[in-house]
């Protein structure tokens, strides 16, 4: 054999040895990425530093992904199905009041979260902020509270998806459908954060088209332009008891459903750790919350309140997708084919929220594991940036979805919805509290807000308003949970069904205090670390870039400036 042939042969052998097969690459992708330092190996100072590192999650989310996640990534069961129960209990005015007030609070909370995430785009977002700005025990309680919420939301959404299918066919066992949806959602998340982002991008586009189409159709039907040519106007606000079905208590009962329907608005904060350029992407995404509140909630629910009477029998527990007030509104308008089409859109929306639930749970659990607030195995991230420990835990709890085969699946839906709704309230309170403490620490340490490239439009007073509002909601929910509508006596079962989340977070907080034997309620303001995890190194350069963009934008026509700000 010649020297040239030997060289070629050796090169081919070397290439064969170096280039593994597709199966080998696939198998190796599940191996652990570079192992982070965990709590058992370091001091509390090192622990907090680890909690603010990028970790091994990949920054594969693009601007378009984040925009869609912010705009409509969590629109699902709470709005499209749960709002029917709220209409039934509270009347049409309750939808506008409850969702409107909760919307103002969410606007303040998400802007506060945006300020924190642009400054500290870290794993776990607000659960990590709780440890940094308040106390490790509070971080433990809030983090697990949020993770448990998504652990329950996942099977909840699959149960709701099975309920949607029964609109067309109730002969097939619901367990068959939830099995298909279960595999579909976890299959998406095994593609990593890019798979989640791509799925949310296209699913949200479909949701936007459906909701905008419904609002236009709603205006036509209210004005008498439907097949029946009946002018509806505000007549459904004057049925029997009028706009308020059960007075103040009826309105009060809708707050938890309204909170749950907006859960996931904070998902953009979790996505910040996997976003390529948070400083540019997140501010615009945060502003999308305004359009979500106006378009998806306020306008669509205004149409529902006008088109569907609160005493409609379809709202009172048929246990199928006919309980969606959106489908009922279309059916009442005399349109035959469209209800099925919109029911399909509801199904897509539900699967989208299930997808978000897996993402939210896995990232929160991974962050808790990284902070030493959960078993180390849950911090496991493979070479593709997938938090396999968190995904496995979510998949295990997701098996609860097979309760859809239970004959009283409506009861299962109510229990899971109540637990998840209250957990959302605590998560939002934590975000506002963290922002309040962050601003206080900045002031105490003599730091200027000019260091921040994005600040909340509502400022520290928006966070104070949000905390006060949420405390009032918790108090009202305590009253309505203990003394439900139609009962003058305390109802223990109803109370625990609707207030169990408060008990859970209290147990987590006290339990961690006893375990860690740290009795300090919160850190001193001068003790709070305001530097670790900060992305902006050269503040002068950042300010120069922002000023240059501001001057360029100022030269554009007014309509373009408005468009660029809000979209």
N, C-alpha and C positions, 0 to 999 in steps of 0.2 A: 504494500500500500504506500502510495506516495505521501510526501509530507503535507501536500495540499489536501489530500483526501482525509488524512488523519486529523488535520485541523478542522475540516468541515464536520467530521463525525463527532469529534470532541465538543464542538460548538453546539451540535444538535442535542447531544446528551446533556450538556450543561443547560440548554434552554428547556429541555424536558424536565430537568430537576428543579429549575428555578420557577417555571410556570406551572402552578398547581391546576388541577382540574376544576371545573365549575363546582362540582360537589364539595371539593376540599375548600374552595373559597367560601362557599355558602356555610359550611360547617365551622370554619375558622371565624366567620363573622360573629358568631355567638360567644366567642371567647372574651374574657374580661379585658376591657381597655386598661390603660395604665391605672393602677390601683391608687385611689386617693387616701390620704391620711385620715383615719377615722378617730372617733372620740376615745376609744380604748387605748390609743397610742399617743395621745397628745393632751396638753392642758386645755383649759377652757378658752384661753386666748387663741391658741392654735385652732381650736374647734370652730370659733367664730370666723377665723380667717378661711378655713376650709369651706364654711357655709357660704362664703361670698365669692369663691372661685367659679370659673366657668364650668368646672368639672369636665366630664367626658361627653356631654351632650353636644351634638353637632349643630352648627349655626347654618341650617339649610333653609330656614323660612325666608322667603322673599317679601318684598313690599306688598305685592298683590295678595299674598297669603294672609298677611297680618291685617290688611284692610278689610278683607272679607270675614276674618275671624272676629274683628271688632264690630263690623256692621250687622252681622246676623248669624254668627256661628252657634249661638245658643237658643235661637228661636225654635221652640218645640212644644213639648207636652203642656207646660204651664199655661202658655198663651192659647194654643190651638184647641186644647181639650179642657184643661183645668179652669179656664175662664168661664166655662159653662156652669160649673158648680157655683162659682162666685156670683154669676148672674142670677142663679136660682135662689141663693141664700140672701143676697144683698140688694137685688134689684138693679135696674139699669144705671142709676146714679152712682152706685157703689163702684162700678167698673171705672168710671171717669175719675172719681175721687181717689180711690185706692191706688190705681195705677198712675194717676197724675202725681200724687204726693210721693209715692215710692220712686217715681221717675226723677223728681227733683233731687232726692237724696242720692240716687245712683249717679246722677250727673256729677255731684260733688265728690263722691267716693272715687269714681273712675278718673277724674282729673287729679285727685290726690295721689292715686296709684300711679298715674302717668308720670308725675313729678318724681316719685321714688324710683320707678323703673328706669327712667332715662338716666338718673344719677347712678343707680345701682342695678344694672341688668344682671341679676344673679339667679342661680338655681332656687326654685321654690318661691321666689318673689315674696309675697306678704307673710308667709309662714317663717321665712328667714328674717324678714324685717322685725317680726314679733320678738324673736330671740335677740336681735341686735339692739333694738330701740327700747324694749320693755323688760323682758325677763325670759330666761330659758324655759321656765315652767309654763308661762303663757304661750311661748312659741310651741311647746309640746302640745298643749291643749288645743290651740287654734289650728295647728298643722294637722293633727289627727282628726279634729272636727271636720275640717275641709275635705280630707281624704275620705272619711267615712261618708260624707255627703255624696261624693262621686261614686263610692262603692255601692251605695243604694240607688243612685240615679241610673246607673247602667242597667240593672235588671228592671227598674221602673220603666225606662224607655222601651225596653224590649216587650214588656207586658203591654204597654200602650200600642206598640206596633202590631202585636197580635190582635188587640182590640180593633185596630184599623182594618185588618184583613177580614174580620168577621162581617164588615159592611158588605162585602161581596159574597162571602161564603163562610157560613158558620158550621159546616158539616165536618171540616177537617180539624183534627186535634190542634189547638194552638201551640202545643209543644213542638210540633213539626216546624212551624214558622219561626218561633224564637230560636230554634237550633240553627236555621239557615241564617238569620240575622246575626246571631252570636258569632258564627264562623266568619261572616262577612266583615263585621266591625273589627274583630281582632286580627283578621287578615290584613286590613288596611294599616293597622298600627304596627304590624311586623315589618312594614316597609320603612319604618322610622318616621321622623318628624316631617320629612318631605312628603311621605304618603298621606299623613294626616293633613298637612297643609293643602295638598292638591285636592283631596276629597272635600275638604271644607270649602275650598274656592268654588268648585262647580256646584256643590249642594246648596251653598248659600245663594248663588246666582239664581237657581231654581226657586228658592224660597222668596227672594226679592220679587221675582216675576209674579209668583202666586199672590203675595200679599198686595202688591201694587194693583194687580188685576182685580183682586177682591174689592179693594177700596173704590176703584172706578165703577165696578159692578154695583157696589153698595149704594153709591150716589144715584145711579140710574134707577135702582129698585125703590129707594126711598122717595124719589121724585115721581114714581108711577110709570117708569119707562119699561118695566118688565113685561112678560107675556100676559100677566093678569091685568095690567094697566091700572093697578090700584095705587092711589097716592097714600103712602104710609105715614110720612112726616114723623110727628112725635107721639102718635097714638099709643105706642107700646110703653111710653112713660106714664100713661094714665090708666093702666090696667089695674083694677082692684085697689091695692094699697098704694098705687102710684109709683114714683121713682125709687122709693125706699121700701123694699119688701119687708124688712124686719127692723126698721129704725136704725139707731146708732149701732146696735149689736150686729146687725146684718152687714153694715159697712166694715165694722171692725174685723169680722171673720174673713174678709177678703184680702187683708193685708199680707197674710202668709202666702197665699196663692200668688198674689202680685209679686212678692219677693222671689218666690221660687221661679216664676215665669221669666224673671230678669236675671236669674242665676246664670253665671257663665259670662256676664259682662266683664268680669275681672279676669277672664281667661287670657286676654291680651297681655296681662302682667306676667303670667306664667310663660307665655310665648317669647317674652323679651330675652330670656336666657338663650334662646335658639334662633334669634333674629340676627341677620348679618350686620345691620347698621341701626341699632336701636335709637340712636340720637336723631336720625332723620325719619325713621319709619314710625316710631311710636307716637310722637306728637300728632301726626295726621290721623293715625288710627284712633287715638283718644277722642279727637274731634268728631269722629263718625258716630260716637255714642249719642250725640244730639239728634242725628237723623234716625237712629234706631228707635229712640224714645218717641219721636214725633210720628214717624212713618209706621213702624211695626205695631206700636202699642196704642198711642192715643187715637190716631185716625181709624185704625182697624177696629178697635173696641168701641169707638163712637158709632161706627156702622152697625156693629153687633147689637149695641144697646137700642138702636132704632129699629132693627129688623127682626129681632127675636124677643118675644114676650118672656118675662122672667118665670111665668108659670107654665111654660111649654112642657108637656109631659116628656118630651125627648130629653130634657135637661135633668130630669129627676131620677136618674139611675137606671137607664136601660142597660148600662154596662157595655155598650158597644161604641163604635166610632160615631154613631148617630148623636152621641152626647156632645160632639164638637159643635159649638154654636155657629161656626163658619159654614159647616155642611148644612145645618138646619136652616140658616139664613138663605142659602141658595135654593134649597128644596121648597121653602115657603114662598120663594119668588116665582115658583112655577117653572123652573128650568130643570130639565130632566137629565141631560147628559153631564152637565157640569159638576154636580155633587160627587160623582165618581172620580172625575179628574182632580177635583180639589182634595178629595180624600187621599188620592195618590200623592199629592203634594204634602199633605200632613204626614203621610208615612215617610216620605223622604226627609222631612224636617225632624221627625222623631229619631230616625237613624243617624242624622247629623249630630244631634245632641248626645246620643249614645257614643258616637265617635269622640266627641269632646269630653265626655265623662271618663273614658279610658285615658285620654291624654292628660286631663287634669289630675286624676288620681295617681297615675304612674309618676308624673313629675313631682307632685307633692310628696309622695312616699319616698322617692329617690332622694329628695332634699332632706327629709327627716332622717333617713339612714346616713346621709353624708354628715349631718350635724351631730350624730350620735343619739338622736331622739327616737330611733327605731332600730331594729336588728340590722346588723351590717349587711346581711345578704340583700336587703331591700335597696341598698345603694349601688347594687351591681349594674354597671352599664357596659354593654358589649362594644366591639370595635366599630359597629355601625351607628353608635350613639343611641341605642335603644335601652331604656331602663328596664331590663328584663325582670328584675325583682318586683318592681311596681306593676308591670304588665301581668306577671303571674298572679299577684295578689288580686288584682282587678278581675282577672279571668276566673279566679276561684269564687269570688263573691258574685260574679256575673251569672253563675249557675242558678242563682235565685230566680232568674228569669223563667225557669221552668215551672214556677208557681202559676204561670199563665194557664196551665192546664187545670188548675184548681177551679171548682165550680163557681166560687164567689170571687172571681178575679178583681171585681170592683173594690172589694174590701182591701185586697192586697195593694191595689193602686192607691187608695186613700192613705193607708199606713205609710207607705214609702214616700208619698208626696209630702205628708206632714213632717216627717223626720227631715227630709231634704230642705224643706222651706225654712225651718227654724235655723238649720245649720248655716244657711246663706246669710241670715241676719247677723250672726256672730262673726262671720268672715268679713262682712262689710264694716262692722263696728271696729274690727281689728285694723283694717286698712286706714280708716279715719284716725284711729288712735295712734297708729304708727306715724302717720303724716304729722299729726299734732306734736308728737314727741320729737320728731325729726326737726321741725321748725323751732321748737323750744331749745333743742340742743345746739342748733346753728346760732341762735341768739346768745345762749349762755357761753359758747366758746368763741364768741366774737367773729363768727364767719358771716360773710355777706351772701345774700341771695343772688348776687351777680355771678357767683360761681356756678349757678345752675343754668343750663341751656334751655330748660323747659320748666315753667312753674304753673301750678294749678290756677286756672282762671278764677276759681272761687276762693283761693287762698286758705289760710288757716281757719277763717270763720266758716268756710264751707264744710270743713271737717268737724268743727264744733257743732254746726247745725245737723250734720249727718249723725253724729253720735247721740245728740239729744233726741232726734227723731226716732232712731232705732231703739233707744231705751223706752220711749213712749209706746212703740209698737210691741215691744216685749211685755210691757205692763198690760196693754190691752189684750194681747194674746193670752196672757195668764188668766185674765178675767173670762174671756170667751171660751177658753179651754176648760176651765173649772165649772162654769155655768153656761153650757151651750144653748143655742137658740131653741126655744120651746120648752126649756126646763128651768124651774125655779130652784131646784136643789143641785148640790154639787154632784158631778158625775166623774168618778175616779177613772173609769176606762177611757172616757173622752179626753180627760186631762192628760193622761200619760200618752195617749195617741198623738196629741198635738203639742205637748210640752216636753217630750222625752229628750229633745236635743239639748235643752238647758241643763238637765240632769247629767247628761253625758259629758258636756264640756266641764262642768263643775267637778265631776269625778276625776277626769283626766288632770285637771289643774291641781287639785288637792293631792291626788295620788303621786304626781311628779314632785310636789313639794316635800311630801313625806319620804319619797325615795331619795331625792337629792339632798334633803336636809338643809335646804336654803330657804330662809324665811323672809328674805328681802322681797318686798312687793315689786319694786322696779329699780332699774339702775339710776344712778344720779346722772344729771344732764352732762356733766363734765366727763363722765366715764364712757359715754357713748362714742363709738368709733365712727367717724364721719369720712374716713378716707379709704379703708380697705374695700376693694371691689369697684372703686370709681373708675369709669372708662376714660373720662377726659383728663389727659395729662397736661397738654399745653392749652390752658384756658384762653390765653391771648389769641392763639391761632383759631380756636373755636369761635370766639367772639368776632374775630375779623371775618370768618366765613359767613357767620350769621348776618353781620352788617352788610356784607357784599350782596347776599341774597335778598336782604330787605330793600336795598337800593335798587336792585334789578327789578324786584317785584313792584316797587313804587312807580316805575316807568310804564307799567302795563295798564291797560284800561281797567276801570273799576270792576266790571263784571268778571274779568279774569282774576283779579285779586281776590274777590269774594269766592270764586270757584276754587282757586288754589288753596285758600284757607280751610274751607269746609270739606273739600273732596280730596 
